[in-house]
């Protein structure tokens, strides 16, 4: 409890205070001679506690994120679990050739892109509209209550969400019963490939559209009310105010989210889809991630699946970096700042 | 008697009239000026009746869309088989309340075990993830410290490029973690995003406070434990919630790594026995009454679902109030 560090250590750590200006207390500028650049070893010694604190995360990421990155070499091998990664023969680009000439792979790419595009049109605008609607509710108690309710499904698991949809809308579900009572029958949205896009988008909206508004509400809360007041003085009605004040305030956030969505274009609700692939069939529900899973873990074609996964990972990386670049060109902040 | 009651009696007796008078003078004539919400800015025009009506209906429908499924699931889980048969499926109006379904699944057996597994994994995993994330975030929070840039870079890369499912699976398999609970915790234990969330918050703390502690002789561990952490309860709660919900809701990692169904977490049990309708041995889940065709195990199924929701519903209200601007960055990922 009484571990006191030695004084020299303390002055070292109080560096920012030292730099606060020549008027600072103590013999700062012309004091005892101090080397301008400390040696690496001294700095490591000074910051050893801080460095030590990062060790657990570095170890965990090193083992479970970086070692598997190296493990991607099996994409260039004819890997067999019985031979092991070190002794499996290298086969050049053979696995990639197989991936690119496999029609099922291209089906998965197509399904993935169709789902992304569909959700971009029918999911993406909903949180924005919802945020605008909620922002117009002026009684704080009502607004926070509604917020609490619509955020909630975000914290449910996909198993739960899909099960809820199945129980309510599926073949033995409530809606089905009501429709049957009204004379319609044989309608089962959970297993119908033609309506699958609608189904998964509805599930995504139910689960995440509410949570999606949080960032828009935050952006809206930063808008200076004086802007609205001044525009009213100039005769702007509520629609013009939304067009000229509210939406411009949301623009950076909308662009940021579009970039992130574009970077994730090849990643579409893996857990959601793998839960329902069996019910509607691979024809519409096979996306890149499920393709990798079935080819690798189920069929045991490890190298082929790793190659497909690697292609997806690299294209995704290019997409997110490219989208970010485009955002910079248009003068937006993007995901990360320019160095 | 009356004098003894004096002050109290007088106060209660005189209060309402005074109040009414004050209110009356503040609002001279309520009939002339229609009531105006105190929250509405003065410059904003009055809403039209049509607009307000439409808004109320839309918002009510949205809230209903979230609440109704939960309501009917919970009610069904508390219903008797007879009530379910009568309703022909999910129950909307409760007739007879019984906890039979819960007693059945919690009396031991696969659901009980899966619940305990999920609780254990969530508790251990959340503790581990939150602890290492806080440590790393604090270790990286001083802009002058040695080596924080490369370490940050190591962290950031994992946000943009994932190694992929196959190599990760092979690694877990080669480490001998298949069919162990560690396979459900370690591979996803660190989210770079959560570390950055914490780091952003720590960097926002006034350095004057922490420097003062250092000058008083506190080491970094002590500064973190006694000064920074107590100031960061909200963001810590939110990060712990993100991790906790992640562990509780995960099912695919168990599908990959756990072959022994005695070790399945609750979400995987939910998937097999409720979503896919596999008959749960000895508990009536998924059984179909041959005579009527009704699913007699429906209350039990719904009870499993409620079990999977309860922890979220219990923790959520406490953490929900912290979803403020401070953690708004969190929405991007979610």
Contacts between the chains, C-beta under 8 A, distances in Angstrom:
chain1	res1	chain2	res2	distance
A	3	B	219	6.3
A	3	B	222	7.8
A	4	B	217	4.2
A	5	B	217	6.0
A	5	B	218	7.9
A	5	B	219	5.3
A	10	B	214	5.8
A	10	B	215	5.6
A	10	B	217	6.8
A	13	B	211	7.4
A	13	B	214	4.8
A	14	B	211	5.4
A	14	B	214	6.2
A	14	B	215	5.9
A	15	B	144	5.8
A	16	B	144	7.1
A	16	B	207	5.7
A	16	B	211	6.7
A	17	B	211	5.6
A	40	B	146	7.5
A	43	B	146	4.1
A	44	B	146	5.5
A	44	B	147	7.6
A	46	B	146	7.2
A	47	B	142	7.7
A	47	B	145	4.5
A	47	B	146	4.4
A	47	B	147	7.4
A	49	B	139	8.0
A	49	B	219	6.1
A	49	B	220	3.8
A	49	B	221	6.1
A	50	B	138	7.5
A	50	B	139	4.4
A	50	B	140	7.8
A	50	B	142	6.3
A	50	B	145	4.9
A	50	B	146	7.8
A	50	B	148	7.6
A	50	B	220	5.8
A	51	B	139	6.6
A	51	B	145	7.8
A	51	B	146	6.8
A	51	B	147	6.3
A	52	B	139	7.5
A	53	B	135	4.1
A	53	B	136	6.3
A	53	B	138	5.9
A	53	B	139	3.4
A	53	B	220	7.4
A	53	B	224	7.7
A	54	B	135	7.1
A	54	B	136	4.7
A	54	B	139	4.0
A	54	B	140	6.3
A	54	B	151	5.4
A	56	B	131	7.9
A	56	B	132	4.1
A	56	B	135	6.3
A	56	B	136	7.0
A	57	B	132	5.2
A	57	B	133	6.9
A	57	B	135	7.3
A	57	B	136	3.8
A	57	B	155	7.4
A	57	B	190	5.2
A	57	B	195	6.6
A	58	B	136	7.7
A	58	B	151	6.7
A	58	B	154	6.7
A	60	B	132	6.6
A	60	B	186	6.8
A	60	B	189	5.3
A	60	B	190	4.9
A	61	B	154	6.6
A	61	B	155	7.0
A	61	B	158	5.9
A	61	B	190	5.7
A	61	B	192	7.7
A	63	B	171	7.7
A	63	B	186	7.8
A	64	B	168	7.1
A	64	B	171	7.1
A	64	B	186	6.1
A	64	B	187	4.7
A	64	B	188	7.7
A	64	B	189	7.3
A	64	B	190	7.9
A	65	B	158	4.7
A	65	B	162	7.7
A	65	B	163	6.0
A	65	B	190	7.9
A	66	B	154	7.9
A	66	B	163	7.6
A	67	B	163	8.0
A	67	B	171	5.7
A	68	B	163	3.4
A	68	B	164	6.9
A	68	B	167	3.8
A	68	B	168	4.5
A	68	B	170	7.7
A	68	B	171	5.1
A	69	B	161	7.5
A	69	B	163	4.4
A	69	B	167	7.2
A	70	B	167	7.9
A	71	B	163	6.8
A	71	B	166	8.0
A	71	B	167	3.2
A	71	B	168	7.7
A	71	B	170	5.9
A	71	B	171	5.9
A	72	B	163	6.7
A	72	B	164	6.5
A	72	B	167	5.4
A	74	B	166	7.4
A	74	B	167	6.9
A	74	B	170	7.3
A	81	B	170	7.6
A	81	B	173	7.6
A	85	B	170	7.2
A	85	B	174	7.9
A	130	B	62	7.4
A	133	B	55	6.9
A	133	B	58	6.7
A	133	B	59	7.1
A	134	B	59	7.9
A	136	B	55	7.0
A	137	B	55	7.4
A	137	B	59	7.2
A	138	B	37	5.9
A	138	B	39	4.3
A	138	B	40	5.3
A	139	B	37	6.6
A	139	B	39	5.7
A	140	B	39	6.7
A	146	B	59	6.1
A	146	B	62	7.4
A	146	B	63	6.2
A	148	B	317	7.6
A	148	B	320	5.5
A	149	B	63	5.2
A	149	B	66	5.3
A	149	B	67	6.6
A	150	B	62	6.4
A	150	B	63	7.5
A	150	B	66	6.2
A	151	B	320	6.8
A	151	B	323	6.9
A	152	B	66	6.3
A	152	B	312	7.8
A	152	B	313	8.0
A	152	B	316	6.5
A	153	B	66	5.9
A	154	B	334	6.0
A	155	B	241	7.9
A	155	B	245	5.0
A	155	B	249	7.7
A	155	B	312	4.8
A	155	B	316	6.3
A	156	B	249	7.2
A	156	B	309	6.7
A	156	B	312	6.6
A	157	B	248	7.3
A	157	B	249	3.4
A	157	B	250	7.7
A	157	B	251	6.6
A	157	B	267	5.3
A	157	B	270	7.9
A	157	B	308	6.7
A	158	B	249	7.4
A	158	B	251	7.5
A	159	B	249	7.7
A	159	B	251	5.3
A	159	B	267	4.9
A	159	B	268	7.9
A	159	B	270	5.0
A	159	B	271	4.8
A	159	B	275	6.4
A	159	B	308	7.4
A	160	B	249	7.8
A	160	B	267	7.8
A	160	B	270	6.9
A	160	B	305	6.3
A	160	B	308	5.5
A	160	B	309	6.5
A	162	B	275	6.2
A	163	B	270	6.5
A	163	B	271	7.9
A	163	B	274	5.5
A	163	B	275	4.8
A	163	B	305	6.2
A	164	B	69	4.9
A	164	B	73	6.8
A	164	B	305	7.6
A	166	B	275	6.2
A	167	B	69	8.0
A	167	B	73	7.1
A	167	B	89	8.0
A	167	B	90	6.1
A	167	B	302	7.7
A	168	B	69	5.9
A	168	B	72	7.6
A	168	B	90	7.2
A	172	B	89	6.4
A	172	B	295	6.7
A	173	B	89	6.9
A	173	B	90	7.5
A	174	B	72	7.2
A	174	B	89	6.0
A	174	B	90	5.1
A	177	B	88	5.7
A	177	B	89	5.8
A	206	B	65	6.8
A	206	B	66	7.6
A	208	B	334	7.3
A	210	B	66	7.2
A	211	B	331	6.7
A	211	B	334	5.2
A	212	B	331	7.1
A	212	B	334	8.0
A	214	B	323	6.2
A	214	B	328	6.6
A	214	B	330	7.8
A	214	B	331	4.2
A	214	B	334	7.9
A	215	B	328	5.9
A	215	B	331	3.8
A	215	B	332	6.4
A	218	B	325	5.4
A	218	B	328	4.2
A	218	B	331	7.5
A	221	B	325	7.1
A	225	B	41	6.4
A	228	B	41	7.3
A	228	B	43	7.0
A	228	B	44	7.6
A	229	B	41	7.0
A	229	B	43	4.7
A	232	B	43	4.4
A	232	B	44	7.4
A	233	B	43	7.5
A	237	B	45	7.7
A	238	B	45	7.0
A	256	B	332	7.1
A	257	B	332	7.0
A	260	B	332	6.3
A	270	B	252	7.2
A	271	B	251	6.9
A	271	B	252	5.4
A	274	B	252	6.7
A	275	B	271	6.7
A	275	B	275	6.8
A	278	B	276	7.6
A	289	B	165	7.1
A	292	B	164	7.2
A	292	B	165	5.6
A	292	B	166	6.5
A	293	B	165	6.2
A	296	B	165	7.0
A	296	B	166	4.5
A	296	B	169	7.4
A	297	B	165	7.6
A	297	B	166	7.6
A	297	B	169	6.3
A	297	B	256	6.6
A	302	B	166	6.0
A	302	B	170	7.0
A	305	B	165	7.9
A	305	B	166	4.9
A	306	B	164	6.5
A	306	B	166	4.2
A	306	B	167	6.2
A	309	B	164	3.7
A	309	B	165	6.0
A	309	B	166	5.5
A	309	B	167	7.9
A	310	B	164	6.2
A	312	B	164	7.7
A	313	B	161	5.9
A	313	B	162	6.0
A	313	B	163	7.6
A	313	B	164	5.6
A	314	B	161	8.0
A	316	B	161	7.8
A	317	B	160	5.8
A	317	B	161	5.1
A	320	B	160	6.1
A	321	B	160	7.6
A	336	B	156	7.8
